[in-house]
Every structure is written in C-alpha cells, then in structure tokens.
C-alpha cells in the first residue's frame, strides 16, 4: 500500500470513528468525505446496503460514489480504451480479496 492509500485509509478510519461516537453526523459529511469512507468500506467487503445505512443515504447514492471512485482509479491508468474496465476490475478484485481475507473464506479469492 502506498503513502497516498495509507492516508486515505487513515482519513476514513478517523471519519468513521467520529461517526460512531456521534462527533459528526452523516448529513454533515461532504461528498468527498463520504467517498473516502465508501472507498475504504467497499474495499473491506462491506455490502452496499450496509454502507448506505451508515450514511443515511439510499443505495443508489453509494453505487454512484463507487462509480465515481472507479472513474478516479481509471484516470490513473495510461491506456485510454481500457481505463474504465480496468479500474472496475481492480476495485472489485481488491474488495473481494479483502472480504475473503476478513471472512477467512479463501474460495472467494480464487
């Protein structure tokens, strides 16, 4: 994990801790703050429905956040024709791998 990914993970954990302790409310988050958390939670294999419930938004909002995140990952790719597809598969792979490791269900990783 590179330094940028570590900062994002740290920021997400801080925001989620503040939400849990009610220091901030879900409606007080900016879109960028929510997306940092969505990125982290999705990578941890948390279901979209659970994430939506945490932030008091509909699942479509979370899917839109994930699509925006995939576009961000895709913009880091150098191949123009495959940016979106590769970004999508990269995020799905990471999410599935982390879920498999967390649940110790290694069948998901293959």
QUISULTA-V470156 format. One record per backbone hydrogen bond with DSSP energy under -1.0 kcal/mol. NH is the residue of the N-H (numbers start at 1). CO is the residue of the C=O. If there is no record, write none. Layout:
BEGIN
NH:CO
NH:CO
END
This chain:
BEGIN
6:2
7:3
8:4
9:5
10:6
11:7
12:8
13:9
14:10
15:11
16:12
17:13
18:14
19:15
20:16
21:17
23:18
24:18
28:25
29:26
34:30
35:31
36:32
37:33
38:34
39:35
40:36
41:37
42:38
43:39
44:40
45:42
46:41
51:47
52:48
53:49
54:50
55:51
57:52
62:58
63:59
64:60
65:61
66:62
67:63
68:64
69:65
70:66
71:67
72:68
73:69
74:70
75:71
76:73
77:74
86:82
87:83
88:84
89:85
90:86
91:87
92:88
93:89
94:90
95:91
96:92
97:93
98:94
99:95
100:96
101:97
102:98
103:99
105:100
108:105
END
